[in-house]
Amino acid sequence: MEDHVIDCCSLINLYTGWGRLEELRDLRRTWHICQAVLDEVEYTREYEKNGLLILVPLDISALTRSGLLLEVRPETDRELEDYVTFASEVDDGEAQELAIAKNRGYVFLSDDRRATQIAQRPDVAVRTITTANILQAWAKLDRKNEARLRQVLERIAVLARFRPRFGSPDYEWWSGYFQA
């Protein structure tokens, strides 16, 4: 199984889309989350029964206790040095994850443009994937998933306030689900 490290925004995107994160198990990958991301994730938005949006606490620590997400932190001198270097360019969560992905060979799941640009630099060379890549892989696993995909994308767009930016590789695929 391939190791992945997931950033805060992608975690929230997937959580709001699915209404939970258990679907990550279906992808048969190992999912890691950095301590800094655990500190960042507090709330997400959800629909009330009357359709209004509310803030709800997000207990990611329960997902680490269940084994779905494995908590990691920079441990080696090289990881700590890279973390400090990356922290001058991106938030702590992305910086920790980039340092760990670079030094451990993990795949970096992020929708943050600046963080993915850093990951793709020759001196960093970290493989990246996006929320859309995960959803595409998930949809291919089962026809029921494919049937839910538009609803999942709508939930992400409204609750997480995320859509791929115009011109990104994921933009056309995502937008295709919203055309009449």
FIGURO-747371 format. One record per atom (N, C-alpha, C): residue in three letters; atom name; x, y, z. Coordinates in steps of 0.05 Angstrom, whole numbers. Example, Ala and Ser with C-alpha at 12.3 -4.5 7.8 and 13.67 -1.06 7.14 Angstrom:
   rest   atom        x        y        z
    Ala      N      264     -114      156
    Ala     CA      246      -90      156
    Ala      C      264      -66      156
    Ser      N      257      -45      142
    Ser     CA      273      -21      143
    Ser      C      258        1      157
END
This chain:
   rest   atom        x        y        z
    Met      N       17      -24        0
    Met     CA        0        0        0
    Met      C       18       25        0
    Glu      N        9       44      -16
    Glu     CA       24       68      -19
    Glu      C       18       87        5
    Asp      N       39      101       15
    Asp     CA       36      120       37
    Asp      C       30      148       26
    His      N       10      161       38
    His     CA        2      188       31
    His      C        1      205       55
    Val      N        7      231       52
    Val     CA        3      250       73
    Val      C      -17      270       63
    Ile      N      -37      277       79
    Ile     CA      -60      293       70
    Ile      C      -60      320       85
    Asp      N      -63      342       70
    Asp     CA      -64      368       82
    Asp      C      -91      375       92
    Cys      N      -92      397      106
    Cys     CA     -117      406      120
    Cys      C     -140      410      100
    Cys      N     -135      426       80
    Cys     CA     -157      433       61
    Cys      C     -168      408       46
    Ser      N     -150      391       38
    Ser     CA     -159      366       24
    Ser      C     -175      348       43
    Leu      N     -165      347       68
    Leu     CA     -180      331       88
    Leu      C     -208      342       92
    Ile      N     -210      368       94
    Ile     CA     -237      381       98
    Ile      C     -254      377       72
    Asn      N     -241      380       49
    Asn     CA     -256      375       24
    Asn      C     -269      348       23
    Leu      N     -252      327       29
    Leu     CA     -262      300       28
    Leu      C     -283      295       50
    Tyr      N     -277      305       73
    Tyr     CA     -296      301       95
    Tyr      C     -323      313       89
    Thr      N     -323      338       79
    Thr     CA     -349      350       73
    Thr      C     -363      336       50
    Gly      N     -347      328       30
    Gly     CA     -359      314        7
    Gly      C     -373      288       14
    Trp      N     -360      272       30
    Trp     CA     -371      246       38
    Trp      C     -387      248       63
    Gly      N     -384      269       79
    Gly     CA     -397      270      105
    Gly      C     -382      254      126
    Arg      N     -359      244      119
    Arg     CA     -342      228      137
    Arg      C     -317      222      121
    Leu      N     -299      205      131
    Leu     CA     -275      198      116
    Leu      C     -271      168      113
    Glu      N     -290      152      121
    Glu     CA     -287      123      119
    Glu      C     -282      114       90
    Glu      N     -290      129       71
    Glu     CA     -286      122       43
    Glu      C     -257      120       36
    Leu      N     -240      133       51
    Leu     CA     -211      131       46
    Leu      C     -201      102       48
    Arg      N     -214       86       66
    Arg     CA     -206       58       69
    Arg      C     -209       43       43
    Asp      N     -230       50       27
    Asp     CA     -236       36        2
    Asp      C     -213       38      -18
    Leu      N     -197       59      -16
    Leu     CA     -176       64      -35
    Leu      C     -151       48      -29
    Arg      N     -150       34       -7
    Arg     CA     -128       16        0
    Arg      C     -101       29       -2
    Arg      N      -99       52       12
    Arg     CA      -74       67       15
    Arg      C      -71       72       44
    Thr      N      -46       79       52
    Thr     CA      -41       87       80
    Thr      C      -42      117       81
    Trp      N      -57      128       99
    Trp     CA      -62      157      102
    Trp      C      -49      167      127
    His      N      -32      187      124
    His     CA      -18      200      146
    His      C      -27      229      149
    Ile      N      -27      239      173
    Ile     CA      -34      266      178
    Ile      C      -13      278      198
    Cys      N       -4      302      193
    Cys     CA       17      314      210
    Cys      C        4      327      234
    Gln      N       20      329      255
    Gln     CA       11      342      279
    Gln      C        1      370      274
    Ala      N       14      385      257
    Ala     CA        6      413      252
    Ala      C      -22      413      239
    Val      N      -29      394      223
    Val     CA      -55      392      210
    Val      C      -76      386      232
    Leu      N      -69      367      249
    Leu     CA      -88      361      271
    Leu      C      -94      386      287
    Asp      N      -75      403      291
    Asp     CA      -79      428      305
    Asp      C      -96      448      289
    Glu      N      -95      447      263
    Glu     CA     -110      465      246
    Glu      C     -139      458      243
    Val      N     -146      433      242
    Val     CA     -173      423      236
    Val      C     -190      425      261
    Glu      N     -209      442      261
    Glu     CA     -227      445      284
    Glu      C     -256      441      277
    Tyr      N     -265      454      255
    Tyr     CA     -293      455      247
    Tyr      C     -296      450      218
    Thr      N     -320      442      211
    Thr     CA     -328      441      183
    Thr      C     -357      450      182
    Arg      N     -366      454      158
    Arg     CA     -394      462      155
    Arg      C     -411      438      147
    Glu      N     -436      439      155
    Glu     CA     -455      417      149
    Glu      C     -482      429      145
    Tyr      N     -500      414      132
    Tyr     CA     -528      423      129
    Tyr      C     -544      415      154
    Glu      N     -561      433      163
    Glu     CA     -581      426      183
    Glu      C     -604      413      168
    Lys      N     -622      400      183
    Lys     CA     -645      387      170
    Lys      C     -661      407      154
    Asn      N     -662      433      163
    Asn     CA     -677      453      148
    Asn      C     -662      465      124
    Gly      N     -637      454      119
    Gly     CA     -622      463       96
    Gly      C     -602      486      102
    Leu      N     -604      498      126
    Leu     CA     -585      519      133
    Leu      C     -558      507      139
    Leu      N     -537      523      135
    Leu     CA     -510      514      141
    Leu      C     -502      520      170
    Ile      N     -489      501      183
    Ile     CA     -480      506      210
    Ile      C     -451      496      212
    Leu      N     -436      506      232
    Leu     CA     -410      496      238
    Leu      C     -412      473      257
    Val      N     -397      451      251
    Val     CA     -396      428      269
    Val      C     -367      421      275
    Pro      N     -362      413      300
    Pro     CA     -335      406      307
    Pro      C     -326      381      291
    Leu      N     -301      381      284
    Leu     CA     -290      359      269
    Leu      C     -269      345      286
    Asp      N     -275      321      295
    Asp     CA     -257      306      313
    Asp      C     -239      288      297
    Ile      N     -217      299      287
    Ile     CA     -198      283      271
    Ile      C     -183      264      289
    Ser      N     -179      271      314
    Ser     CA     -165      253      333
    Ser      C     -179      226      335
    Ala      N     -206      226      332
    Ala     CA     -221      200      332
    Ala      C     -212      183      308
    Leu      N     -206      196      286
    Leu     CA     -197      181      262
    Leu      C     -169      171      265
    Thr      N     -153      185      281
    Thr     CA     -126      174      286
    Thr      C     -128      151      305
    Arg      N     -146      153      325
    Arg     CA     -149      131      344
    Arg      C     -160      106      330
    Ser      N     -176      110      309
    Ser     CA     -188       87      295
    Ser      C     -168       74      275
    Gly      N     -146       88      270
    Gly     CA     -126       77      252
    Gly      C     -130       86      223
    Leu      N     -151      101      217
    Leu     CA     -155      110      190
    Leu      C     -133      130      182
    Leu      N     -126      148      200
    Leu     CA     -105      167      195
    Leu      C      -83      162      215
    Leu      N      -58      160      206
    Leu     CA      -35      155      223
    Leu      C      -21      182      228
    Glu      N      -18      190      253
    Glu     CA       -5      215      259
    Glu      C       25      213      255
    Val      N       36      233      242
    Val     CA       65      234      237
    Val      C       75      262      244
    Arg      N      101      264      248
    Arg     CA      114      290      253
    Arg      C      142      288      243
    Pro      N      154      310      237
    Pro     CA      182      310      229
    Pro      C      199      298      252
    Glu      N      217      280      245
    Glu     CA      233      266      266
    Glu      C      263      269      261
    Thr      N      271      267      237
    Thr     CA      300      267      231
    Thr      C      310      296      228
    Asp      N      336      300      230
    Asp     CA      347      327      227
    Asp      C      339      338      199
    Arg      N      341      321      179
    Arg     CA      334      329      151
    Arg      C      305      338      149
    Glu      N      287      322      161
    Glu     CA      258      329      161
    Glu      C      254      356      175
    Leu      N      267      360      198
    Leu     CA      264      385      213
    Leu      C      275      408      197
    Glu      N      298      405      184
    Glu     CA      309      426      168
    Glu      C      291      433      144
    Asp      N      280      413      131
    Asp     CA      262      418      109
    Asp      C      236      431      118
    Tyr      N      226      423      141
    Tyr     CA      202      435      153
    Tyr      C      207      465      157
    Val      N      229      472      169
    Val     CA      234      500      174
    Val      C      237      516      148
    Thr      N      250      504      128
    Thr     CA      253      517      102
    Thr      C      225      521       89
    Phe      N      209      500       88
    Phe     CA      183      502       76
    Phe      C      164      520       91
    Ala      N      167      522      117
    Ala     CA      150      539      133
    Ala      C      153      569      126
    Ser      N      175      576      114
    Ser     CA      179      604      105
    Ser      C      162      609       80
    Glu      N      151      588       67
    Glu     CA      137      591       42
    Glu      C      107      584       44
    Val      N      100      565       62
    Val     CA       72      556       65
    Val      C       66      553       94
    Asp      N       40      547      100
    Asp     CA       31      543      128
    Asp      C       46      519      140
    Asp      N       45      518      167
    Asp     CA       58      496      181
    Asp      C       49      468      173
    Gly      N       23      465      168
    Gly     CA       13      438      161
    Gly      C       25      429      134
    Glu      N       24      446      114
    Glu     CA       36      439       88
    Glu      C       66      436       90
    Ala      N       79      453      106
    Ala     CA      108      451      109
    Ala      C      116      424      122
    Gln      N      102      416      143
    Gln     CA      109      390      156
    Gln      C      104      367      136
    Glu      N       82      369      122
    Glu     CA       76      347      103
    Glu      C       95      346       80
    Leu      N      103      369       70
    Leu     CA      123      369       48
    Leu      C      149      357       58
    Ala      N      158      364       82
    Ala     CA      183      353       93
    Ala      C      181      323       96
    Ile      N      159      313      106
    Ile     CA      156      284      110
    Ile      C      153      270       83
    Ala      N      137      281       65
    Ala     CA      134      268       38
    Ala      C      161      267       24
    Lys      N      176      289       25
    Lys     CA      202      290       11
    Lys      C      221      269       23
    Asn      N      223      267       49
    Asn     CA      243      250       61
    Asn      C      234      221       64
    Arg      N      208      215       64
    Arg     CA      199      188       67
    Arg      C      187      176       41
    Gly      N      186      192       20
    Gly     CA      175      183       -5
    Gly      C      145      180       -6
    Tyr      N      131      195       11
    Tyr     CA      102      194       12
    Tyr      C       91      211      -11
    Val      N       66      205      -19
    Val     CA       51      221      -38
    Val      C       38      243      -22
    Phe      N       38      267      -33
    Phe     CA       27      291      -19
    Phe      C        0      298      -31
    Leu      N      -21      295      -15
    Leu     CA      -48      302      -24
    Leu      C      -54      330      -16
    Ser      N      -57      348      -35
    Ser     CA      -61      376      -30
    Ser      C      -75      390      -54
    Asp      N      -91      410      -47
    Asp     CA     -103      427      -68
    Asp      C      -91      455      -66
    Asp      N      -71      459      -49
    Asp     CA      -58      484      -45
    Asp      C      -38      489      -68
    Arg      N      -43      509      -84
    Arg     CA      -26      513     -108
    Arg      C        3      519     -100
    Arg      N        7      535      -80
    Arg     CA       35      542      -73
    Arg      C       49      517      -63
    Ala      N       36      501      -46
    Ala     CA       48      477      -35
    Ala      C       55      457      -57
    Thr      N       37      454      -76
    Thr     CA       42      435      -98
    Thr      C       64      445     -117
    Gln      N       66      471     -120
    Gln     CA       88      482     -136
    Gln      C      115      476     -122
    Ile      N      116      479      -96
    Ile     CA      141      472      -82
    Ile      C      147      442      -85
    Ala      N      127      426      -82
    Ala     CA      130      397      -84
    Ala      C      142      389     -111
    Gln      N      135      404     -132
    Gln     CA      144      397     -159
    Gln      C      171      408     -166
    Arg      N      183      424     -149
    Arg     CA      210      435     -154
    Arg      C      230      411     -155
    Pro      N      250      413     -172
    Pro     CA      270      391     -174
    Pro      C      284      385     -147
    Asp      N      288      405     -130
    Asp     CA      302      400     -105
    Asp      C      283      386      -84
    Val      N      257      386      -90
    Val     CA      238      373      -71
    Val      C      228      347      -83
    Ala      N      218      348     -108
    Ala     CA      210      324     -123
    Ala      C      191      305     -108
    Val      N      169      317      -98
    Val     CA      148      301      -85
    Val      C      125      297     -103
    Arg      N      116      272     -105
    Arg     CA       92      266     -122
    Arg      C       67      277     -108
    Thr      N       50      291     -123
    Thr     CA       26      304     -112
    Thr      C        1      292     -126
    Ile      N      -20      292     -110
    Ile     CA      -47      286     -120
    Ile      C      -66      306     -108
    Thr      N      -90      308     -119
    Thr     CA     -110      327     -110
    Thr      C     -135      313     -100
    Thr      N     -152      329      -89
    Thr     CA     -179      319      -81
    Thr      C     -193      306     -105
    Ala      N     -192      320     -127
    Ala     CA     -204      309     -152
    Ala      C     -193      282     -160
    Asn      N     -166      279     -157
    Asn     CA     -154      253     -164
    Asn      C     -165      231     -145
    Ile      N     -167      237     -120
    Ile     CA     -178      217     -101
    Ile      C     -207      210     -108
    Leu      N     -223      231     -114
    Leu     CA     -251      226     -120
    Leu      C     -254      210     -146
    Gln      N     -237      215     -165
    Gln     CA     -237      199     -190
    Gln      C     -231      170     -185
    Ala      N     -211      165     -169
    Ala     CA     -203      137     -162
    Ala      C     -226      124     -146
    Trp      N     -237      138     -128
    Trp     CA     -259      128     -111
    Trp      C     -284      121     -129
    Ala      N     -290      139     -148
    Ala     CA     -313      135     -165
    Ala      C     -310      110     -182
    Lys      N     -286      103     -190
    Lys     CA     -280       80     -207
    Lys      C     -283       53     -192
    Leu      N     -283       55     -166
    Leu     CA     -285       30     -150
    Leu      C     -312       17     -151
    Asp      N     -333       33     -155
    Asp     CA     -360       22     -152
    Asp      C     -380       41     -167
    Arg      N     -399       29     -180
    Arg     CA     -419       46     -194
    Arg      C     -435       63     -175
    Lys      N     -439       53     -151
    Lys     CA     -453       69     -131
    Lys      C     -437       95     -124
    Asn      N     -411       92     -124
    Asn     CA     -394      116     -119
    Asn      C     -397      136     -141
    Glu      N     -396      126     -166
    Glu     CA     -399      143     -189
    Glu      C     -426      158     -188
    Ala      N     -447      143     -180
    Ala     CA     -474      155     -178
    Ala      C     -475      177     -157
    Arg      N     -458      176     -137
    Arg     CA     -458      195     -115
    Arg      C     -440      219     -121
    Leu      N     -424      217     -142
    Leu     CA     -402      236     -146
    Leu      C     -412      265     -149
    Arg      N     -433      270     -164
    Arg     CA     -443      298     -167
    Arg      C     -451      309     -140
    Gln      N     -465      293     -124
    Gln     CA     -472      303      -97
    Gln      C     -448      309      -80
    Val      N     -428      292      -81
    Val     CA     -403      296      -66
    Val      C     -390      322      -75
    Leu      N     -388      326     -101
    Leu     CA     -376      351     -111
    Leu      C     -391      376     -102
    Glu      N     -418      374     -103
    Glu     CA     -434      396      -94
    Glu      C     -430      402      -65
    Arg      N     -428      381      -48
    Arg     CA     -424      385      -20
    Arg      C     -397      399      -15
    Ile      N     -376      391      -30
    Ile     CA     -350      403      -27
    Ile      C     -351      432      -35
    Ala      N     -364      438      -58
    Ala     CA     -366      465      -68
    Ala      C     -380      484      -48
    Val      N     -401      474      -35
    Val     CA     -417      491      -17
    Val      C     -404      490       11
    Leu      N     -400      467       22
    Leu     CA     -392      465       50
    Leu      C     -362      471       54
    Ala      N     -345      463       36
    Ala     CA     -316      469       39
    Ala      C     -308      494       23
    Arg      N     -327      503        7
    Arg     CA     -322      526      -11
    Arg      C     -298      522      -28
    Phe      N     -297      498      -40
    Phe     CA     -275      491      -58
    Phe      C     -285      481      -85
    Arg      N     -271      491     -105
    Arg     CA     -272      480     -132
    Arg      C     -245      484     -144
    Pro      N     -236      467     -161
    Pro     CA     -210      471     -174
    Pro      C     -210      498     -189
    Arg      N     -188      511     -187
    Arg     CA     -186      537     -201
    Arg      C     -186      534     -231
    Phe      N     -196      554     -245
    Phe     CA     -197      554     -274
    Phe      C     -168      550     -284
    Gly      N     -165      533     -303
    Gly     CA     -139      528     -315
    Gly      C     -124      505     -302
    Ser      N     -134      495     -279
    Ser     CA     -120      472     -266
    Ser      C     -128      447     -281
    Pro      N     -112      426     -279
    Pro     CA     -118      401     -293
    Pro      C     -144      388     -285
    Asp      N     -154      395     -261
    Asp     CA     -179      383     -251
    Asp      C     -204      399     -258
    Tyr      N     -200      424     -267
    Tyr     CA     -222      442     -271
    Tyr      C     -244      431     -290
    Glu      N     -235      421     -313
    Glu     CA     -254      412     -333
    Glu      C     -269      387     -324
    Trp      N     -255      368     -312
    Trp     CA     -268      344     -301
    Trp      C     -290      352     -281
    Trp      N     -282      368     -262
    Trp     CA     -301      377     -240
    Trp      C     -324      392     -252
    Ser      N     -319      411     -269
    Ser     CA     -341      428     -280
    Ser      C     -360      411     -297
    Gly      N     -351      390     -309
    Gly     CA     -368      373     -325
    Gly      C     -391      361     -310
    Tyr      N     -389      359     -284
    Tyr     CA     -411      348     -268
    Tyr      C     -432      369     -262
    Phe      N     -427      394     -269
    Phe     CA     -446      415     -263
    Phe      C     -458      427     -289
    Gln      N     -451      416     -312
    Gln     CA     -463      426     -337
    Gln      C     -489      412     -341
    Ala      N     -508      426     -353
    Ala     CA     -535      416     -357
    Ala      C     -536      393     -376
END
